[in-house]
Amino acid sequence: MAVSLKSQQSNLQSVMQNYKPIFIWLIIGAMLSACEMPGKPDFKTSHRVEAPILYNKTFQFMGEGNGVLIDTTSADLDSLFSVDGDNFISISTEQEFDFGDLNDALPEVSVDPSSFNSAVGEIELGSFSSGGDNLGTATFEELTGFNSVDYLEGTTLPGSGGQTPPHNIDIGDNADYFVSAVIKSGALEITITNDLGFDIDVIYLDLKSGTTPVNPIATTINNVAHGTTASGTISFDNFDNGDILEDINLDVSLEWSEHETKADPNELIVESAEGVDLFASEVEAVIESQDFATNSVTAIDDSEFIFEDPSHYLEVESGDLQIDEIINNIDVTIEKMVISFPRIRVAPFGEGDSLVVEYKVSESTEIERNGIAPARQIDLSGYRIFANNNQIEYNILAQTENTQTGSGAEARVINESDQVSSSVSINNLIIGEALGRLVPQTVLLSDDDPNNGIDELDLFNENEVELSEIDGLGDLSNQLEGIEFTAALLSLNYTTTIGVPTMVYGAFLGVNGKGESVYLTGINGSEHVVSSQISGLKNNGVEIPKEDLLKFEIDPSSNSGSIVFDSTNTNVKDFMNNLPSEIRFIGKAVVNEGDDVGTVSNPIEIEPKMSVSLPLAFRTTEEATFTDTTEQDLGDFPSTENGDNRRITEGIITVNYDNGLPLNVALKIDFMDSQFNSFETLDMDNLEAAGIDENGFVNAPAMNRTLAISLNEQQLNQLYKTRYLQISAGLLSTDSDGSGFGNEVKVRTTDFLRLTLNTDFTIESEVN
Amino acid sequence: MKNQAKTDFMKKTIFSLILIFGMTATAGLAQSRYFSSQSLGMGGGGTAYVDGYQANFINPANLMLDIHRPKTTIGLANVGVNAGGTLANIAVYNKYLTTGQLIAGETRTNMLNEWFGENSANTRRLGATVSVSPFGISHRRSNQAFSLASRVRVTEDMTVNKGMAELATYGLDADRFSEPTPINFSSNTVAFAEISVGYARHIMNLPDLLFAKDIKLYGGIAPKYLYGVYAADVAFNSTLQMTRGDGSSPFTIDHQFNYNIKTIGELSRQLQAYEVAYNLDNDAVLEDYVNYGGDDIGEAQATGFGVDLGATLEMDVSSLPVPLFFNANKTLRVSMSITDLGSLSYDQSASSVFADGEFSYQGAQDEDSFNDFFDNLSDSLQNDVYGRFTSEEIDAVEYNLPSMYNFGASLEMGKLLVALDYGVGFNNEGINSKRSVLTLGSQYRVLGFIPIRVGTKLGGNASAAYSAGIGLDFSFLELSVGAATVANSIKNGSSTGVAWSGLVVRF
């Protein structure tokens, strides 16, 4: 048994020894084959995504910031809406028109140049000597024929027994101020002092020019006591005009009675010779200062502006008054010359405010003898010209130098016809303001592009048209159809500087986002109807018929005004229901069409602001359609058609809402490809409208309504093609009376829409 | 005769057990025991046969082992990667996710139940360790041995619960999440290096015992210096509940959460900076502050000390009548070791970030705009919900080494080596597990220098695994590789591992 066991053990050992490597490899193979290896992933998942999007989110119809359907702070809308005290909303916007200035209506006036000549005129002679010494004397013996030694003081002098023989005294040599003169009128006063030692009863003076007596009868001076001075006046009445007084001398004779001498005998003295109103037409003399004056007139053109009253004026904005060179052909210097324009005045425009131009020594502007003063130019800005009857007067006053004093003291030869001369003109006159009668003017209310004709304006010439773009309305007109706004209003508020009645003739053309246009015109019988054709107003080169034009008057009585175009005087309802995104205007203004007196100022301006008011009071006679197409690339949306390994098998959006808007909304979404072809349409249930009161305002919101938007797998699988979404909302204003038509409703800012949105999507993904 | 019969019976029994273990035993691989290409190929043990400088990391006493090799060993660039866990359930994966099924309805329910179990709170785990030993040297003398070895380990350990898997597979489904459902995950990442100095000596000879002759007892110890590089702990716990609501109550998503992040260095500073910024300005964006670029990796974030120690009983059992190896010399080694005793304190800018909040979402309300809300929803969650946290500086992020108790036995019979190992972790750090692990492996040297290795493991943090290895193993040079994966991950998940011996030179 033991042998057998040992034998078996030996056999086994032998077998196992022989097959040991096989056993080992079998063990290894078995172990390795049992190893677990992960396979290639291949499965599909189905995820559900349920999530609330909105919970009780209330959107007020209009307001600022978030939580509103219309954010009035957004760029396009920030000035489009206005709200009254009841939160009633109007689309309102104010756009400025730029008419530029109407300065073409300002009168253009010209002033004729005017020359003046101012002659010195007759020359007055005064003192004939400078007064440093007497003019001449005669002794006792020369006048009495007695020996003076015999008639010393206290001696009795016998009477003359009549007029003594004349004794000549040559006063010309000592009259240093006088050489000669052509006397026209006046007299010469001779002053004599008696120092003969006795009293004289009569002194006879006979003035002679050379040897020619001035008068046929001598001039007498009576009762001239010893030691006194007396004067006698010698008239030139008998001196013919044109006679020359020169080389003057006196024949002197006396007459006295017997009496005791008062003093030792001495001389009779000629103290002076003074002109008394003594005028000459020409002199050679050393003369005192002479004054002379003249005046002149210049005329203003009256073709555009007429001064009918002394109070009428032109106020100069710019321009100048020119005084040409003043030529002085007088042999004396004009020490002072004043040219005054009493009707050209600076503020405050009183008589004392007139324009005065001076030439004077103190300013070294005197006019030298036989010399020329340079031309002067005076800026007239701010001056008013009161040119009654279109005439401007001016005065010249001159004063010559006194040749008896100063360095030029010498005898001059002056003729009364010697003169100063110059001319006056007003140039470059721009009127700042004018009061008077303005001749009627027609001016364009925009720039004139000469390429389409002078004085012709075209609505579609962008250089000429006044274009007002109303942000926001363009989008509405593109997107909204079928709503009739019932209370549209358009007004033109203006400020103006014009002071005369002005009628504006123009064309207002409203163009909506689709290019549809409507003219704003007056309705029959209104003051805005244009009754006669206005030439030069065109639409694409075609004259606009008067029926498409509109007129309105600018009231000159106030600096501002407003012209309201409503449904009583215009077709503004049609005009505004076209929802114009732009309003084009061209026009002409006829200034002072009635040829009235008035005031115009530079610049003549009319600054209009067009105010659009489109109250959100509307009705839908049929379902209005709001359509908006937005770019929406859903190319990443999973779809098995697109080779994606994910797909959305189901999608449900649940909407719970309160509708506080007076609108029933039927929503439709068209999914469109890149060629705008709709490949899927999603019609949704209506959002029920709120109820309204008798005024059209919401009083009964539709509360706690629910609708579901469901997309099946087939629809969801197509969405990847989407490049555009067209959202169409059929809007029907509240039909409160069940007529089938929408009533007029009014929207307030506080009208609202409350939404709760929940989504439920199932997404299937394939992994392999 | 009777004794002979007993001896024969014992031999058969042992042989049968070896075969049984070799053929059927399964063991989890993902235990945090050091693995070389040899030990990985033999199932992941090695307590009683890994020698040379690698003995530092599994049983320093083995420095004294003389397995017909020269006395000095130098190793370069030993690399091992090991990953696995209950989350890596290849069986369930293959069953449901490789067959083209739609994961919905009952199929989804069954898959998740098989993967995670019935309860939504159940968690599954996935861990990975990369171990690199750049350099090591050992020298054995007659009575003592010395060694010096370095090693770098990076370990990631994460868990997720069933609730999170449900969220991933159901989506936001109000039917599924009608009740509060836990949604949790955690992550632990640690990286550190160590320099180990080993010493072993021949402690005693024991008298012959039964069939054992020349019994020797070796003891060894390998203290090591630890150098921490990076550490981060994330724990996120939450519940999700969805209520559809009705006309009077809203559709609501309720999400209660709390989380805690412990980290160090640059990331810690960035998180704290974000918190400061957020407190000043609620519009602060997390990503503006937290953009960890790893610039501080390599800097010393922690230092510490650890130790590995062990003992090996070696005996000559050539008298055992092992089939196929009746005439071969047989050496039995029985070993015990305790590895990775020690801890690290990551104390450079350590912080703890935590939040405890509730996010209740009923839809857009007062956001800047309707569209903006959805565009920014994820940002809002990131910044305003999860991003609203509190951070505080802490002394350190503590990390305990994945300590283990190891017991092993190996029987060398000529060209065949069979081994049995038992191990249990002291903690669950990294891929460590308190769940016991049993490994069985064998190696046969074809032509004496081509080692063919197979093994299996049962227990640990994954399902049973098979392993194999091959290479060249001359007495003066070794180049070998090993790999492992599970046979069936249905119960405890899968794991996988690869190891390369690097260049081992002996002289």
Interface residues (C-beta under 8 A of the other chain):
Chain A: A2 L12 Q13 M16 Q17 K20 P21 F23 I24 I27 I28 A30 M31 L32 A34 C35 E36 M37 P38 G39 K40 P41 D42 F43 K44 T45 S46 H47 R48 V49 E50 A51 P52 I53 L54 Y55 N56 K57 N66 G67 N656 N704 T706 T756 L757 N758 I763 E764 V767 N768
Chain B: M1 G22 M23 I90 A91 Y93 N94 Y96 L97 T98 T99 G100 Q101 L102 I103 A104 R108 T169 Y170 G171 L172 D173 A174 D175 M242 R244 G247 P250 F251 T252 I253 P323 L324 F326 Y361 Q362 G363 A364 Q365 D366 E367 D368 S369 F370 F374 S442 Y444 V446 I452 V454 T456 Y466 A468 T485 V486 A487 N488 S489 S494
